[in-house]
């Protein structure tokens, strides 16, 4: 099922690293087991780019948050963060640095596997609802190709690099415009059954998406409105096809 899919495990604890490597290999993944950021940098420089990185937060030397931020700046592969920290502020910080998901230690390997599969499915465009009419939708100065999972701003004509989590959130808004979407709905559509009960990190994801669009100079960022005690809404009509 996962033939050809490579997972990099960046974990300094050799016992946890070996346990996870053996488990994921048993599930059909190719695994590269690494002990820190320097090892990860070496394989990336050599041209080995994994499909997903399982990244420990508390690494000696450069910590997982710093590595995650560098990967995001370079438009790197999706990241699932492993953390012994379980406070909301720590989850928020991890997501703000660009993690696509997180798992708190101690954890059941099956939980991590579910998160990995969900992130890979999102990154490949799987699991979405049927698209309305056209594979290309436009709103304000944005054009979104649903098949290619690309987002472009028209002036200047450039692609906006989004993480898989950011893209999935934009996908929810652009395929359901002018409709209030609750936090629970957004969590369900973007993370599915892997979402924790009462998880409010969707607020962080919305903030990240707005910031990413603003940084690219898109006016669409201001169209994602907060609806008090209800959720969020893309407050503009969406057109099918190229503008």
N, C-alpha and C positions, 0 to 999 in steps of 0.2 A: 504493500500500500504506500510506503514512504520511500521506496527505492529511489536513490539519487538525491534525497533530501538530506542536507548536512546540517547538523546542530553543533554549534560550538558551546562547550561548557567552560566558563571562566570562573573557577572556584579554587581557593587556596587550600581548603581542607581536602587532603588526599583521599580520605575515606568517603566523604560525600561525593567527591569528583568521580571516584571509581564506581560507587553505587549508582549514580545517575547515568554514567556512561554505559554500564552494563544493562541497566533497565531500558534505556532508550534504544540501544542496539537490539535488544530483544524485541522491541516494538517495530523494528525495521528501518530505523534511521541510521545514517552514517554519522559518527560522532567524532569530534575533535576535542580532546580533553586538555585544558590549558590551566596554568596556575596563576595567571595574572595578566595585566594589561600589556606588559612587554611581550609576552608570548603571543597574545592576540595580534599585536602590531606586526610581529614577524610573519605570521601566516597570511595576514592581509597584504603585506608588502610583497609576499611571494606569489600572490594571485589567488590564494584560496579564500573565497568569500562565502561564508556559510549562509544558509537560507534563514537562519535565526540564531540568536545568541542568548544563552541562559547565563546571566551575569550576576555574580554575587556583589552585594552592596559593600560589605566590609572586607575589602581586599587590602593587604599591606601595600605600602607605596601609594600609587595612584588608586583612589577608591572607585567603586562601581559608578557612582554618580558622575564623576569627571569623565570616565570612559564613555558612559552613555551619552553625555553631552557632546563629546567629540564625534561619536558615531552619527548622531543626529545632524551635526553641522556638516558632515561629509555625506549625508543622505545614505547612511549605511543600512544594514539589514535590521529587521525587527528585533526588539530586545524584550525579554521577560526577566524582570529583576527578582533575585532572591534576597530576602531581607529578614533579619532577626528583629527589625523594628516594625511594630504593628500599630503605631499611633497614626491617626488620620493625617497629621501634618507631615509625617514621613512618607506616607503614600502619595500625598499631594506633591511633595518635593520630587519624588521619583518620577511621577508623571510629567511634572514641569520640565525635568531634564530630558524627557523624550522617551521614557520607557513605554512600551505598548501594553504591558500588563505587569503584574507583580504577584509573587507568592511568598507568604510569610513563613519563616522557619519557626518551629519544626513543621514539616509538611509531609503529606502522603504523596509518593511519586505519581500516583494516578491523578491527583489534582494538578500537579505540574504538567503531566501529559495532556490533560484536557485543555489547559491554558495554551500550551504550545500548539495543539491542533487548531484551537480557535483563532490564534493570531496568524498561523499559516493560512488558514482558510480565508481570513479577511484580506491578507496580503495578496492572495491569488484571485480575489474577487468572488470567491464562492460564498454561498449562503444568503445571497440577497434576494429581495423580492423581484418579481418581474418588472422590467423597466417600462415606463409609460411612453409608448409610441416610437421614440427615437433613442439611439445610443448616445446622442449628443444633446446636452441640455445647456441652456445659457441663462444667466441671471446677472443683472447689472453689467459689470465689465468682465465677468468670468464665463469661460466655456469649459464644460466638464464632459469628457469622453468616458462614458460609463463602461464601455468594453475595455478600453486601454487603461482605465483608472488614472487618467491624467487630468490636471486642472491647469488651465492657462488663463493669463490675463491678457486682454487684447491690446492695451496701450501702456507700455510697449508689449509686443507680442512675445511673451516668455512663459515658460512653464513654472508653476509654483511647486516646489518639492514638499510634499506632505508625507508624514508618517502614515502607516496603514490605519492607525487609530484615528488620526485627524481626517483622513480621506473618508473613512466609514461614517464619521459623524457628519461631514459635509454631504455625503450620499443620503443620509437620513433626511436632512433638511431640503435638499434640492429635489428629492423625489416626493416630498410631502410639503410643498410650499403653502404659506398662508394658513397654517394649521398649528395650533398649540400642541407641542410634543412634551409629555411629562418626562421627568428624569428617569422614572422606571422604564418607560417605553424606550428611551434612548439607550439605557443600559442593556435592555433586552436585545435590541436590534444590533448593538455594536459588540456586546460581549456575550450575549446569550446566557446559557445556563452557568457560565463561569462567574457571573456577577454575584457579589456578596449581597445578602439582604441589608437594606438601609445604606448601601454604598452611595455616597454623594460625590465621588471623584469625577462624575460627569461634568460638574461645574468647572473643574480644572481643565478637562478636555475642551470644553466650549471656549474657555479663556485662551487656551493654546491655539485653537483654530482661528479665533478672532485675531490674535496677535500675529499669526503666520500670514493671514490675508492682509492685515494692515502693513506689515513689514514689506510685502510685495507691492504695496500701493493700491490695493483693490478697495473699491468703495463697498464691496459686498460685505465686508466685516461689520459695518454699521447696520446691516439689514438683519443680522441675527440678534433678535431682541429677547431680553429676559422678561418673562411674564410672571409677576410676583405671585408666589404660592401655587404656581401652575407648571412652569417649565420654560420652554423656549419656543420661538417661532421665527421662521424665515419670512420676513414681512415684505415680500415682493413676489410678483408672478414669475413663473419660470416658462421659458419658451423651448420648444423642441426644435432640434436642428441648429445649424449655425446661424448667428445673428445676421 
